[in-house]
Amino acid sequence: MLFSNGKLNLPRDNYMSLVKVRPNGQVTLPSSLRERAKLNVGDLLEAKLEKGKITLTPASLIDRHIAESQEQIKKGQFYGPFDAAEEMIESLHRNGQKSKRPVKRPARR
């Protein structure tokens, strides 16, 4: 149903927007749609082709951590495998000393 201002009155769950596919395959989701879906920068979306329609579904937190871990593995940012717990502990001590990030300590009262 159209209002006198020319805008379409859609139920709150049926929000539709026209987006453009960029040359590299990227699309920008309108901010109002992202807000309604409670999406944040860096969130992962699962993309599926179902019956000729592309659906985007927010991935779970576990999926996000798996994706981050896979990226770290691709970049070689991992240690191991280890044959024993002692080897892992030694590696943690060795590589912990190489860290250049300052350790945050709680403020004294």
N, CA, C and O of each residue as an XYZ file, in Angstrom:
436
protein
N       0.842     -1.172      0.000
C       0.000      0.000      0.000
C       0.892      1.241      0.000
O       1.843      1.313      0.778
N       0.601      2.206     -0.851
C       1.380      3.433     -0.929
C       0.729      4.528     -0.088
O      -0.492      4.681     -0.071
N       1.572      5.280      0.606
C       1.103      6.443      1.343
C       1.086      7.646      0.401
O       1.590      7.573     -0.719
N       0.512      8.732      0.856
C       0.437      9.942      0.034
C       1.826     10.515     -0.251
O       2.012     11.236     -1.231
N       2.820     10.188      0.623
C       4.178     10.689      0.386
C       4.934      9.816     -0.612
O       6.104     10.080     -0.892
N       4.283      8.769     -1.160
C       4.906      7.931     -2.176
C       5.711      6.777     -1.634
O       6.245      5.990     -2.416
N       5.822      6.640     -0.312
C       6.595      5.558      0.275
C       5.721      4.331      0.475
O       4.523      4.428      0.743
N       6.345      3.196      0.339
C       5.650      1.923      0.473
C       5.547      1.536      1.941
O       6.527      1.634      2.679
N       4.387      1.103      2.363
C       4.177      0.657      3.742
C       4.390     -0.850      3.800
O       3.498     -1.618      3.440
N       5.563     -1.276      4.250
C       5.881     -2.698      4.375
C       5.885     -3.101      5.838
O       6.227     -2.290      6.698
N       5.510     -4.347      6.138
C       5.629     -4.818      7.525
C       7.080     -4.714      7.981
O       7.993     -4.773      7.157
N       7.301     -4.562      9.283
C       8.647     -4.356      9.832
C       9.610     -5.483      9.472
O      10.807     -5.235      9.324
N       9.118     -6.717      9.325
C      10.006     -7.836      9.017
C      10.380     -7.909      7.542
O      11.353     -8.578      7.193
N       9.641     -7.245      6.675
C       9.886     -7.310      5.240
C      10.504     -6.012      4.746
O       9.832     -5.200      4.110
N      11.755     -5.823      5.033
C      12.459     -4.619      4.610
C      13.232     -4.955      3.348
O      13.986     -5.929      3.322
N      13.053     -4.158      2.300
C      13.721     -4.424      1.038
C      14.471     -3.180      0.604
O      14.008     -2.057      0.802
N      15.642     -3.395      0.007
C      16.441     -2.295     -0.481
C      17.157     -2.748     -1.744
O      17.483     -3.925     -1.893
N      17.397     -1.818     -2.644
C      18.099     -2.099     -3.879
C      19.583     -1.795     -3.658
O      19.936     -0.695     -3.232
N      20.448     -2.767     -3.948
C      21.890     -2.568     -3.807
C      22.558     -2.898     -5.137
O      22.008     -3.628     -5.962
N      23.748     -2.348     -5.329
C      24.484     -2.526     -6.579
C      25.695     -3.411     -6.346
O      26.407     -3.250     -5.355
N      25.930     -4.342     -7.256
C      27.120     -5.198     -7.182
C      28.261     -4.442     -7.852
O      28.161     -4.039     -9.011
N      29.343     -4.257     -7.108
C      30.521     -3.536     -7.604
C      31.362     -4.473     -8.481
O      31.162     -5.687     -8.456
N      32.295     -3.917     -9.251
C      33.111     -4.750    -10.147
C      33.839     -5.905     -9.442
O      34.039     -6.964    -10.036
N      34.231     -5.704     -8.184
C      34.944     -6.771     -7.473
C      33.994     -7.686     -6.706
O      34.446     -8.507     -5.908
N      32.680     -7.557     -6.935
C      31.695     -8.424     -6.308
C      31.148     -7.927     -4.987
O      30.300     -8.589     -4.390
N      31.609     -6.778     -4.512
C      31.138     -6.259     -3.224
C      29.789     -5.573     -3.371
O      29.478     -4.974     -4.401
N      28.997     -5.679     -2.308
C      27.745     -4.931     -2.203
C      27.763     -4.208     -0.865
O      28.370     -4.689      0.092
N      27.114     -3.074     -0.792
C      27.013     -2.326      0.452
C      25.591     -2.456      0.960
O      24.634     -2.123      0.260
N      25.462     -2.948      2.195
C      24.146     -3.039      2.812
C      23.808     -1.685      3.425
O      24.629     -1.115      4.144
N      22.622     -1.165      3.155
C      22.250      0.130      3.730
C      22.323      0.106      5.257
O      22.036     -0.912      5.887
N      22.709      1.238      5.841
C      22.879      1.305      7.300
C      21.592      0.960      8.036
O      21.639      0.327      9.090
N      20.447      1.364      7.503
C      19.191      1.040      8.184
C      18.953     -0.466      8.225
O      18.422     -0.988      9.205
N      19.344     -1.157      7.168
C      19.212     -2.616      7.135
C      20.186     -3.276      8.103
O      19.828     -4.215      8.813
N      21.442     -2.769      8.128
C      22.450     -3.318      9.056
C      22.015     -3.115     10.499
O      22.187     -4.004     11.333
N      21.454     -1.951     10.796
C      20.989     -1.680     12.166
C      19.854     -2.610     12.557
O      19.841     -3.148     13.665
N      18.907     -2.802     11.657
C      17.765     -3.674     11.963
C      18.216     -5.125     12.144
O      17.626     -5.870     12.927
N      19.262     -5.521     11.418
C      19.788     -6.883     11.535
C      20.818     -6.994     12.657
O      21.323     -8.081     12.936
N      21.131     -5.852     13.308
C      22.116     -5.798     14.391
C      23.482     -6.319     13.939
O      24.119     -7.113     14.631
N      23.920     -5.856     12.762
C      25.223     -6.226     12.226
C      26.241     -5.157     12.579
O      25.933     -3.965     12.585
N      27.449     -5.596     12.871
C      28.546     -4.689     13.188
C      29.678     -4.882     12.196
O      29.754     -5.910     11.523
N      30.553     -3.898     12.107
C      31.726     -4.009     11.248
C      32.516     -5.238     11.674
O      32.771     -5.436     12.862
N      32.898     -6.055     10.713
C      33.675     -7.253     11.006
C      32.833     -8.509     11.200
O      33.378     -9.611     11.250
N      31.520     -8.364     11.308
C      30.663     -9.547     11.445
C      30.760    -10.391     10.181
O      30.917     -9.865      9.079
N      30.665    -11.693     10.353
C      30.676    -12.616      9.221
C      29.247    -12.951      8.834
O      28.377    -13.123      9.688
N      29.020    -13.038      7.528
C      27.722    -13.436      7.008
C      27.912    -14.691      6.166
O      28.850    -14.790      5.375
N      27.019    -15.635      6.345
C      27.034    -16.836      5.520
C      26.187    -16.541      4.289
O      25.017    -16.180      4.417
N      26.764    -16.691      3.097
C      26.047    -16.414      1.859
C      25.643    -17.736      1.212
O      26.469    -18.628      1.020
N      24.346    -17.845      0.877
C      23.828    -19.060      0.244
C      22.981    -18.677     -0.958
O      22.335    -17.629     -0.975
N      22.995    -19.543     -1.959
C      22.098    -19.401     -3.090
C      21.003    -20.437     -2.905
O      21.256    -21.641     -2.956
N      19.774    -19.955     -2.686
C      18.637    -20.831     -2.434
C      17.499    -20.472     -3.379
O      16.961    -19.366     -3.331
N      17.138    -21.424     -4.241
C      16.016    -21.224     -5.169
C      16.147    -19.919     -5.949
O      15.170    -19.188     -6.112
N      17.349    -19.632     -6.428
C      17.579    -18.438     -7.225
C      17.720    -17.153     -6.442
O      17.828    -16.081     -7.038
N      17.721    -17.231     -5.107
C      17.873    -16.037     -4.264
C      19.125    -16.163     -3.426
O      19.460    -17.244     -2.941
N      19.809    -15.052     -3.261
C      20.985    -15.014     -2.387
C      20.509    -14.597     -1.007
O      19.863    -13.561     -0.846
N      20.837    -15.417     -0.010
C      20.488    -15.071      1.368
C      21.771    -14.891      2.176
O      22.725    -15.656      2.027
N      21.779    -13.879      3.024
C      22.898    -13.609      3.917
C      22.418    -13.832      5.338
O      21.434    -13.233      5.772
N      23.126    -14.706      6.070
C      22.742    -15.030      7.441
C      23.937    -14.773      8.346
O      25.033    -15.254      8.058
N      23.753    -14.021      9.442
C      24.881    -13.805     10.361
C      25.436    -15.133     10.857
O      24.690    -16.026     11.258
N      26.766    -15.245     10.821
C      27.436    -16.451     11.298
C      27.558    -16.374     12.817
O      27.572    -15.287     13.395
N      27.646    -17.516     13.444
C      27.760    -17.551     14.901
C      29.147    -17.095     15.341
O      30.061    -16.995     14.523
N      29.299    -16.823     16.612
C      30.575    -16.401     17.173
C      31.633    -17.478     16.970
O      32.796    -17.169     16.709
N      31.233    -18.733     17.091
C      32.180    -19.835     16.887
C      32.672    -19.825     15.449
O      33.864    -20.016     15.208
N      31.773    -19.605     14.481
C      32.175    -19.527     13.082
C      33.175    -18.400     12.872
O      34.129    -18.552     12.109
N      32.966    -17.264     13.546
C      33.868    -16.126     13.424
C      35.265    -16.488     13.931
O      36.264    -16.152     13.296
N      35.333    -17.180     15.085
C      36.635    -17.575     15.635
C      37.327    -18.596     14.739
O      38.548    -18.563     14.585
N      36.555    -19.497     14.152
C      37.144    -20.472     13.225
C      37.726    -19.758     12.020
O      38.832    -20.083     11.588
N      37.007    -18.797     11.471
C      37.491    -18.035     10.312
C      38.756    -17.256     10.667
O      39.700    -17.220      9.878
N      38.783    -16.633     11.845
C      39.977    -15.901     12.281
C      41.156    -16.844     12.436
O      42.275    -16.505     12.050
N      40.920    -18.023     12.996
C      41.992    -19.008     13.177
C      42.527    -19.481     11.830
O      43.736    -19.651     11.666
N      41.639    -19.693     10.872
C      42.077    -20.114      9.549
C      42.949    -19.054      8.894
O      43.931    -19.385      8.229
N      42.601    -17.783      9.074
C      43.419    -16.697      8.539
C      44.799    -16.683      9.187
O      45.804    -16.482      8.506
N      44.850    -16.896     10.507
C      46.134    -16.928     11.209
C      46.990    -18.089     10.719
O      48.202    -17.943     10.565
N      46.373    -19.230     10.477
C      47.113    -20.389      9.973
C      47.677    -20.082      8.593
O      48.831    -20.408      8.316
N      46.879    -19.457      7.714
C      47.353    -19.094      6.379
C      48.556    -18.164      6.449
O      49.459    -18.245      5.617
N      48.565    -17.271      7.454
C      49.660    -16.312      7.617
C      50.838    -16.898      8.379
O      51.849    -16.222      8.566
N      50.721    -18.157      8.826
C      51.800    -18.786      9.585
C      51.896    -18.311     11.017
O      52.954    -18.421     11.635
N      50.814    -17.785     11.553
C      50.811    -17.248     12.915
C      50.314    -18.300     13.910
O      49.302    -18.111     14.585
N      51.049    -19.404     13.981
C      50.678    -20.453     14.931
C      51.934    -21.212     15.348
O      52.981    -21.081     14.715
N      51.833    -21.979     16.380
C      52.928    -22.784     16.891
C      52.443    -24.213     17.041
O      51.258    -24.459     17.262
N      53.370    -25.152     16.921
C      53.006    -26.554     17.069
C      52.992    -27.228     15.715
O      53.379    -26.624     14.715
N      52.555    -28.457     15.671
C      51.971    -29.269     16.749
C      53.039    -29.714     17.744
O      54.232    -29.714     17.442
N      52.597    -30.079     18.895
C      53.479    -30.491     19.974
C      53.217    -31.952     20.318
O      52.082    -32.424     20.264
N      54.294    -32.661     20.675
C      54.156    -34.069     21.076
C      53.846    -34.201     22.559
O      53.344    -35.235     23.000
N      54.141    -33.171     23.324
C      53.904    -33.252     24.767
C      53.573    -31.861     25.297
O      53.908    -30.850     24.680
N      52.922    -31.831     26.430
C      52.546    -30.568     27.064
C      53.781    -29.736     27.397
O      53.754    -28.508     27.318
N      54.850    -30.409     27.764
C      56.082    -29.686     28.109
C      56.604    -28.887     26.921
O      57.064    -27.757     27.086
N      56.536    -29.470     25.722
C      56.975    -28.758     24.515
C      56.131    -27.503     24.293
O      56.651    -26.451     23.922
N      54.832    -27.626     24.523
C      53.942    -26.481     24.341
C      54.282    -25.378     25.346
O      54.331    -24.202     24.987
N      54.515    -25.757     26.598
C      54.827    -24.771     27.635
C      56.140    -24.071     27.317
O      56.249    -22.856     27.479
N      57.135    -24.824     26.867
C      58.417    -24.218     26.490
C      58.217    -23.230     25.342
O      58.792    -22.142     25.353
N      57.412    -23.604     24.362
C      57.139    -22.721     23.234
C      56.444    -21.437     23.696
O      56.769    -20.346     23.226
N      55.487    -21.573     24.618
C      54.801    -20.399     25.144
C      55.775    -19.453     25.838
O      55.701    -18.238     25.660
N      56.686    -20.015     26.628
C      57.672    -19.174     27.322
C      58.610    -18.508     26.322
O      58.898    -17.316     26.435
N      59.086    -19.273     25.343
C      60.000    -18.733     24.334
C      59.343    -17.615     23.541
O      59.925    -16.544     23.369
N      58.148    -17.861     23.065
C      57.476    -16.894     22.205
C      56.843    -15.758     22.998
O      56.633    -14.674     22.454
N      56.540    -15.980     24.251
C      56.017    -14.926     25.105
C      57.054    -13.862     25.367
O      56.722    -12.684     25.498
N      58.325    -14.270     25.446
C      59.412    -13.314     25.676
C      59.665    -12.456     24.443
O      60.158    -11.335     24.565
N      59.332    -12.968     23.250
C      59.553    -12.228     22.017
C      58.492    -11.162     21.792
O      58.685    -10.254     20.982
N      57.386    -11.263     22.494
C      56.278    -10.332     22.300
C      56.705     -8.915     22.628
O      57.332     -8.667     23.659
N      56.364     -7.985     21.747
C      56.726     -6.584     21.962
C      55.556     -5.787     22.527
O      55.698     -4.603     22.830
N      54.406     -6.433     22.669
C      53.257     -5.727     23.217
C      53.411     -5.595     24.723
O      53.721     -6.576     25.399
N      53.198     -4.397     25.260
C      53.286     -4.246     26.709
C      52.123     -4.963     27.395
O      50.999     -4.984     26.892
N      52.414     -5.533     28.525
C      51.396     -6.225     29.307
C      50.617     -5.194     30.099
O      51.203     -4.379     30.811
N      49.290     -5.227     29.980
C      48.453     -4.300     30.741
C      48.304     -4.832     32.162
O      47.915     -5.978     32.382
N      48.615     -3.996     33.081
C      48.489     -4.378     34.492
C      47.425     -3.517     35.141
O      47.297     -2.336     34.817
N      46.662     -4.095     36.054
C      45.616     -3.303     36.720
C      46.238     -2.174     37.553
O      47.312     -2.325     38.135
N      45.536     -1.057     37.590
C      46.012      0.096     38.361
C      45.937     -0.223     39.852
O      45.020     -0.905     40.311
N      46.915      0.282     40.595
C      46.930      0.081     42.038
C      45.968      1.057     42.698
O      45.772      2.181     42.238
N      45.383      0.598     43.775
C      44.440      1.459     44.515
C      45.083      2.079     45.707
O      44.436      2.829     46.437
